[in-house]
Amino acid sequence: MTDRIVLAYSGGLDTSVAIGWIGEATGAEVIAVAVDVGQGGESLETIRQRALGCGAVEAYVADAREEFADEYCVPTLKANGLYQGHYPLVSAISRPVIVKHLVKAAREFGASTVAHGCTGKGNDQVRFEVGIQTLGPDLKCIAPVRDLALTRDKAIAFAEEKGLPIETTAKNPYSIDQNVWGRAVETGYLEDIWNGPTKDIYDYTVTPEFPPAADEVIISFERGVPVAVDGVKLSALAVIQELNRRAGAQGVGRIDVVEDRLVGIKSREIYEAPGAMALITAHKHLEDITIEREQARFKATVGQRWSELVYDGQWFSPLKRSLDTFIEDTQQYVTGDIRMTLHGGAAVVTGRRSGTSLYDFNLATYDTGDTFDQSQAKGFIELWGMSSKVASSRDQRVAGQ
């Protein structure tokens, strides 16, 4: 029986050429797998027909938008997931859901190998292959660009020679990856980290210098999950899409950062994540009134470690699973509404309300009705500073000898 290889297929030049390239290099039949995570563009059926036209023996397509929003974006939101405090893990969280469907297709079509289009320089090769090894330990992995010497010029020549139904225009100067959680842009002009980003690289956001009138929005959460916008009940996917539109129109969510890649190099990245950044801001402010102080402090540490694991391709790891359990427990009271103003590139919280809030007006007020017993403060301070006071006395005594 002829061996079969499942290929993560985007519909672009490189992965279209990879179908025939893999076939010639390995003698195997290729099954193309396309997964919709809200990246927009062509329909799944158009992509499916192109894969078949380029020589795939089968084409598996999956509309995973709701799955991606519910099972990947929402957990990222609950963790306030920001790698190095900046990056909302746009590409990192899409790889596990794609991997899930690649392994599913490999089982369905009897493939022994999974192929992806990553280079040997980026994070995604690790995310794909570690995920595949975890969900399908018996499956092998290959990367045509990395392992079979498929360069861009070779791809164009191959497509023209074979008459493949794909455009072979000159390469876009940027490498772009996008889904409903955001958009990532790198390479080209941006590799000089002194160069400012040009307006043409943006798509999800409008330049914020001349914004429209401020947009006030109320986002409702139940146990950490966004469930409504301005009182209208929506799915998590629809909430993200609505905030992408409204926050994007105000230029919210533009991120320009040099980050530490898993492979050991620093890389300049431009991100657009209007919905994600508005939601993370709102969610964090709701946590501020519903999560107890020590729990909140520890959760910030957990969220940072969670983000590092996900960035590093460890979505399916035991530690990440354990951290998920902790994070989920912290969300039991994160229910309520956040009012925020979207304007001029900023998402600013202006109000919060919750039936499970820890904010006590009578304890917080300085006016009549204050129930805080200020007479207890003096003794508290004496005890709180006791260890430092004793240590300081020792230091001064020793220094004076």
C-alpha positions as CSV (number, residue, x, y, z in Angstrom):
1,M,0.0,0.0,0.0
2,T,1.3,3.5,-0.9
3,D,2.3,5.5,2.1
4,R,0.2,8.6,2.9
5,I,1.2,12.0,4.3
6,V,-1.1,14.5,5.8
7,L,-0.1,18.1,4.9
8,A,-1.2,21.2,6.9
9,Y,-2.6,23.2,3.9
10,S,-3.2,26.9,3.8
11,G,-4.1,27.3,0.1
12,G,-1.1,29.5,-0.7
13,L,1.8,28.9,-3.0
14,D,4.2,27.1,-0.7
15,T,1.8,24.5,0.6
16,S,0.2,24.0,-2.8
17,V,3.6,23.3,-4.3
18,A,4.4,21.1,-1.3
19,I,1.7,18.6,-2.3
20,G,3.6,17.6,-5.5
21,W,7.0,18.3,-4.0
22,I,6.4,15.8,-1.2
23,G,5.0,13.3,-3.6
24,E,8.1,13.4,-5.8
25,A,10.5,13.4,-2.9
26,T,8.9,10.6,-0.9
27,G,6.6,8.7,-3.4
28,A,3.7,9.1,-0.9
29,E,0.2,10.2,-1.5
30,V,-0.7,13.6,0.0
31,I,-3.9,14.4,1.9
32,A,-4.3,18.2,2.3
33,V,-5.9,19.4,5.6
34,A,-7.2,23.0,5.8
35,V,-8.5,24.3,9.1
36,D,-10.6,27.5,9.4
37,V,-9.7,29.4,12.6
38,G,-11.2,32.7,11.5
39,Q,-8.4,33.8,9.2
40,G,-10.8,35.1,6.6
41,G,-10.1,35.0,2.8
42,E,-11.2,32.2,0.6
43,S,-13.9,29.7,1.4
44,L,-12.9,26.2,2.6
45,E,-14.5,24.7,-0.6
46,T,-12.3,26.9,-2.8
47,I,-9.2,25.8,-0.8
48,R,-10.3,22.2,-1.0
49,Q,-10.7,22.2,-4.8
50,R,-7.3,23.9,-5.2
51,A,-5.7,21.2,-3.1
52,L,-7.2,18.5,-5.3
53,G,-6.2,20.4,-8.4
54,C,-2.6,20.5,-7.1
55,G,-2.5,16.7,-6.8
56,A,-3.8,15.9,-3.3
57,V,-5.6,12.5,-3.3
58,E,-7.9,13.7,-0.5
59,A,-8.7,17.1,1.0
60,Y,-10.0,17.4,4.5
61,V,-11.4,20.8,5.5
62,A,-12.7,21.8,9.0
63,D,-14.6,24.9,10.1
64,A,-13.0,25.1,13.6
65,R,-13.9,28.7,14.3
66,E,-16.3,28.0,17.2
67,E,-14.0,25.3,18.5
68,F,-11.1,27.7,18.4
69,A,-12.9,30.5,20.2
70,D,-14.4,28.3,22.9
71,E,-11.5,25.9,23.6
72,Y,-8.4,28.0,22.8
73,C,-9.2,31.8,22.9
74,V,-11.4,31.6,26.0
75,P,-8.8,29.7,28.1
76,T,-6.2,32.3,26.9
77,L,-8.5,35.1,28.1
78,K,-9.0,33.4,31.5
79,A,-5.2,33.2,31.9
80,N,-4.8,36.9,30.7
81,G,-2.3,35.2,28.3
82,L,0.3,37.7,27.2
83,Y,3.8,36.3,26.4
84,Q,6.5,38.7,27.8
85,G,3.6,41.0,28.8
86,H,2.9,41.9,25.2
87,Y,1.9,39.2,22.8
88,P,-1.6,37.7,23.1
89,L,-0.5,34.3,21.7
90,V,-2.2,34.8,18.4
91,S,-0.4,32.1,16.4
92,A,0.6,30.0,19.4
93,I,-3.0,29.1,20.3
94,S,-4.1,28.3,16.7
95,R,-1.4,25.6,16.3
96,P,-2.9,23.1,18.8
97,V,-6.3,23.1,17.2
98,I,-4.8,22.6,13.7
99,V,-2.6,19.8,15.1
100,K,-5.8,18.2,16.5
101,H,-7.3,18.1,13.1
102,L,-4.1,17.0,11.4
103,V,-3.9,13.9,13.7
104,K,-7.6,13.3,13.2
105,A,-7.1,13.3,9.4
106,A,-4.1,11.0,9.7
107,R,-6.2,8.5,11.6
108,E,-9.1,8.8,9.2
109,F,-7.0,8.4,6.0
110,G,-4.4,5.9,7.3
111,A,-1.4,8.3,7.0
112,S,1.9,7.6,8.8
113,T,3.4,11.1,8.5
114,V,2.3,14.7,9.0
115,A,3.9,17.6,7.1
116,H,3.8,21.3,7.8
117,G,5.2,24.4,6.0
118,C,7.4,25.8,8.7
119,T,11.0,26.8,8.4
120,G,13.7,25.7,10.8
121,K,14.0,29.1,12.3
122,G,10.6,29.8,13.9
123,N,8.5,28.7,16.8
124,D,5.7,27.0,14.8
125,Q,7.8,23.9,13.8
126,V,8.1,23.2,17.5
127,R,4.4,23.8,18.2
128,F,3.3,21.5,15.3
129,E,5.7,18.7,16.0
130,V,5.5,18.6,19.8
131,G,1.7,18.7,19.4
132,I,1.7,15.9,16.8
133,Q,4.1,13.8,18.9
134,T,1.8,14.2,21.9
135,L,-1.5,13.4,20.2
136,G,-0.1,10.9,17.8
137,P,3.1,9.4,19.2
138,D,3.4,6.9,16.3
139,L,3.3,9.6,13.6
140,K,6.3,11.0,11.9
141,C,6.8,14.7,11.0
142,I,8.4,16.3,8.0
143,A,8.7,20.0,6.9
144,P,9.2,20.5,3.1
145,V,10.8,23.9,3.5
146,R,13.1,22.7,6.2
147,D,13.7,19.1,5.3
148,L,13.1,18.8,1.6
149,A,14.8,22.1,0.5
150,L,11.6,23.7,-0.8
151,T,12.6,27.4,-1.2
152,R,10.4,30.2,-2.6
153,D,12.1,30.4,-6.0
154,K,11.9,26.6,-6.3
155,A,8.2,26.7,-5.4
156,I,7.5,29.3,-8.1
157,A,9.4,27.3,-10.7
158,F,7.7,24.1,-9.8
159,A,4.2,25.6,-9.9
160,E,4.9,27.1,-13.4
161,E,6.4,23.9,-14.7
162,K,3.5,21.8,-13.5
163,G,0.8,24.3,-14.4
164,L,-0.6,24.3,-10.9
165,P,-3.8,26.3,-10.2
166,I,-2.1,28.8,-8.0
167,E,-0.7,32.4,-8.4
168,T,3.1,32.6,-8.6
169,T,3.5,36.3,-8.1
170,A,6.5,37.8,-6.3
171,K,6.6,37.2,-2.6
172,N,4.9,39.6,-0.3
173,P,7.7,41.2,1.7
174,Y,6.0,40.2,5.0
175,S,5.2,36.9,6.6
176,I,1.6,37.1,7.8
177,D,-0.4,34.7,10.0
178,Q,-3.9,35.6,11.1
179,N,-7.0,34.2,12.8
180,V,-10.0,35.5,14.8
181,W,-7.8,36.2,17.9
182,G,-5.4,38.5,15.9
183,R,-2.9,39.0,13.2
184,A,0.9,38.6,13.2
185,V,3.3,40.3,10.7
186,E,7.1,39.8,10.5
187,T,10.2,39.8,8.2
188,G,11.1,42.1,5.3
189,Y,11.4,45.8,6.2
190,L,10.5,45.1,9.8
191,E,13.7,43.1,10.4
192,D,15.6,46.4,10.9
193,I,14.2,47.1,14.4
194,W,14.8,50.8,14.0
195,N,12.3,51.0,11.1
196,G,8.8,52.0,12.1
197,P,5.9,50.0,10.8
198,T,4.3,51.4,7.7
199,K,0.5,51.8,7.3
200,D,0.3,49.1,4.7
201,I,1.0,46.2,7.1
202,Y,-2.2,46.7,9.1
203,D,-5.5,45.2,8.2
204,Y,-7.5,44.5,11.4
205,T,-7.0,48.0,12.8
206,V,-7.5,51.6,11.5
207,T,-4.7,54.2,12.1
208,P,-5.6,55.7,15.5
209,E,-4.3,59.3,14.8
210,F,-7.7,60.5,13.5
211,P,-10.2,58.3,15.2
212,P,-14.0,58.4,14.9
213,A,-16.0,59.4,17.9
214,A,-15.4,57.4,21.1
215,D,-17.2,54.1,21.3
216,E,-18.5,53.0,24.7
217,V,-19.1,49.3,25.1
218,I,-20.3,47.0,27.9
219,I,-18.8,43.5,28.0
220,S,-20.5,40.9,30.2
221,F,-18.8,37.9,31.6
222,E,-19.9,34.7,33.3
223,R,-17.2,32.7,35.2
224,G,-14.6,34.4,33.1
225,V,-16.3,33.8,29.7
226,P,-17.5,36.7,27.6
227,V,-21.2,36.2,27.0
228,A,-22.6,39.5,25.9
229,V,-21.9,42.9,24.3
230,D,-24.1,45.8,25.3
231,G,-26.6,43.4,26.8
232,V,-26.9,41.3,23.6
233,K,-26.1,37.6,24.3
234,L,-23.4,36.3,21.9
235,S,-21.2,33.2,21.5
236,A,-17.6,33.7,22.4
237,L,-16.7,33.7,18.7
238,A,-19.3,36.4,18.0
239,V,-18.0,38.5,21.0
240,I,-14.5,38.4,19.6
241,Q,-15.6,39.2,16.1
242,E,-17.7,42.2,17.4
243,L,-14.8,43.6,19.4
244,N,-12.4,43.1,16.5
245,R,-14.7,45.3,14.5
246,R,-15.3,48.0,17.1
247,A,-11.9,48.1,18.7
248,G,-10.2,47.7,15.4
249,A,-12.1,50.8,14.1
250,Q,-10.5,52.8,16.9
251,G,-6.9,51.4,16.3
252,V,-6.9,49.4,19.5
253,G,-4.6,46.4,19.8
254,R,-1.5,47.4,17.8
255,I,1.6,45.8,19.2
256,D,5.2,46.3,18.1
257,V,7.7,44.1,20.1
258,V,11.0,42.3,19.9
259,E,10.4,38.9,21.5
260,D,12.4,35.9,22.6
261,R,11.8,33.0,20.2
262,L,11.9,29.5,21.5
263,V,14.8,28.7,19.2
264,G,17.0,31.2,20.9
265,I,16.9,34.3,18.7
266,K,15.1,37.6,19.2
267,S,12.6,38.5,16.6
268,R,10.7,41.7,15.8
269,E,7.0,41.1,15.5
270,I,4.0,43.4,14.7
271,Y,0.6,42.2,16.1
272,E,-2.9,43.4,15.6
273,A,-5.4,42.0,18.2
274,P,-8.1,44.5,18.8
275,G,-10.7,42.1,20.2
276,A,-8.2,40.1,22.2
277,M,-6.6,43.1,23.8
278,A,-9.9,44.8,24.6
279,L,-11.2,41.5,26.2
280,I,-8.0,40.9,28.2
281,T,-8.2,44.4,29.5
282,A,-11.9,44.0,30.5
283,H,-11.3,40.6,32.0
284,K,-8.4,41.7,34.1
285,H,-10.4,44.6,35.5
286,L,-13.3,42.3,36.4
287,E,-10.8,40.0,38.1
288,D,-9.6,43.0,40.1
289,I,-12.9,43.2,42.0
290,T,-13.8,39.5,42.1
291,I,-10.6,37.6,43.0
292,E,-9.1,37.8,46.5
293,R,-5.7,39.6,46.8
294,E,-3.3,36.6,47.4
295,Q,-5.1,34.5,44.9
296,A,-4.8,37.3,42.3
297,R,-1.1,37.8,43.0
298,F,-0.4,34.1,42.5
299,K,-2.6,33.9,39.4
300,A,-0.5,36.6,37.8
301,T,2.5,34.3,38.2
302,V,0.6,31.3,36.9
303,G,-0.6,33.3,33.9
304,Q,2.9,34.3,33.0
305,R,4.1,30.7,33.2
306,W,1.0,29.5,31.3
307,S,1.8,32.0,28.5
308,E,5.4,30.8,28.3
309,L,4.3,27.1,28.0
310,V,1.8,27.9,25.3
311,Y,4.3,30.1,23.4
312,D,6.8,27.2,23.6
313,G,4.4,24.7,22.1
314,Q,3.4,22.9,25.3
315,W,-0.4,23.3,25.0
316,F,-0.9,19.5,25.6
317,S,1.7,19.3,28.4
318,P,0.9,18.0,32.0
319,L,2.0,21.3,33.6
320,K,-0.2,23.4,31.3
321,R,-3.1,21.1,32.1
322,S,-2.5,21.5,35.8
323,L,-2.3,25.3,35.5
324,D,-5.6,25.2,33.6
325,T,-7.2,23.6,36.6
326,F,-5.9,26.4,38.9
327,I,-7.0,29.1,36.5
328,E,-10.4,27.6,36.0
329,D,-10.9,27.6,39.8
330,T,-10.1,31.3,40.0
331,Q,-12.9,32.1,37.5
332,Q,-15.8,30.9,39.6
333,Y,-16.7,34.4,40.7
334,V,-15.5,36.4,37.7
335,T,-19.0,37.3,36.6
336,G,-20.2,40.8,35.9
337,D,-20.0,43.8,33.5
338,I,-17.2,46.0,32.4
339,R,-17.8,49.3,30.7
340,M,-15.0,50.6,28.6
341,T,-14.3,53.4,26.1
342,L,-12.6,52.6,22.8
343,H,-10.9,55.6,21.3
344,G,-7.7,56.6,19.7
345,G,-5.9,53.3,20.0
346,A,-6.8,52.8,23.7
347,A,-9.4,50.6,25.5
348,V,-10.0,52.4,28.8
349,V,-12.2,50.8,31.5
350,T,-14.6,53.4,33.0
351,G,-16.9,51.2,35.1
352,R,-17.4,47.8,36.6
353,R,-20.2,45.9,38.4
354,S,-20.6,42.4,39.8
355,G,-22.9,40.5,42.1
356,T,-19.8,38.6,43.3
357,S,-17.6,41.6,43.8
358,L,-15.2,41.9,46.8
359,Y,-15.4,45.7,46.7
360,D,-17.2,46.9,49.8
361,F,-18.2,50.6,49.5
362,N,-18.6,51.0,53.3
363,L,-15.1,49.8,53.9
364,A,-13.6,51.8,51.0
365,T,-15.4,55.2,51.6
366,Y,-13.8,58.1,53.5
367,D,-17.2,59.7,54.0
368,T,-19.9,59.2,56.6
369,G,-20.8,55.5,56.9
370,D,-17.2,54.3,56.9
371,T,-17.1,50.9,58.7
372,F,-13.3,50.5,58.6
373,D,-11.9,50.6,62.1
374,Q,-8.8,52.9,61.7
375,S,-7.8,52.4,65.3
376,Q,-6.5,48.9,64.3
377,A,-4.0,50.2,61.8
378,K,-1.3,51.3,64.3
379,G,-0.9,47.8,65.8
380,F,-1.1,46.2,62.4
381,I,1.8,48.4,61.1
382,E,3.9,47.6,64.2
383,L,3.6,43.9,63.7
384,W,3.9,44.0,59.9
385,G,7.2,45.9,60.1
386,M,8.5,43.9,63.1
387,S,10.9,41.6,61.2
388,S,12.4,44.4,59.1
389,K,12.8,46.5,62.2
390,V,14.6,43.7,64.1
391,A,16.9,43.0,61.1
392,S,17.7,46.6,60.6
393,S,18.7,47.0,64.3
394,R,21.0,44.0,63.9
395,D,22.6,45.5,60.7
396,Q,23.2,48.9,62.5
397,R,24.6,47.1,65.6
398,V,27.0,45.0,63.5
399,A,28.1,47.9,61.4
400,G,28.9,50.0,64.5
401,Q,31.3,47.3,66.0
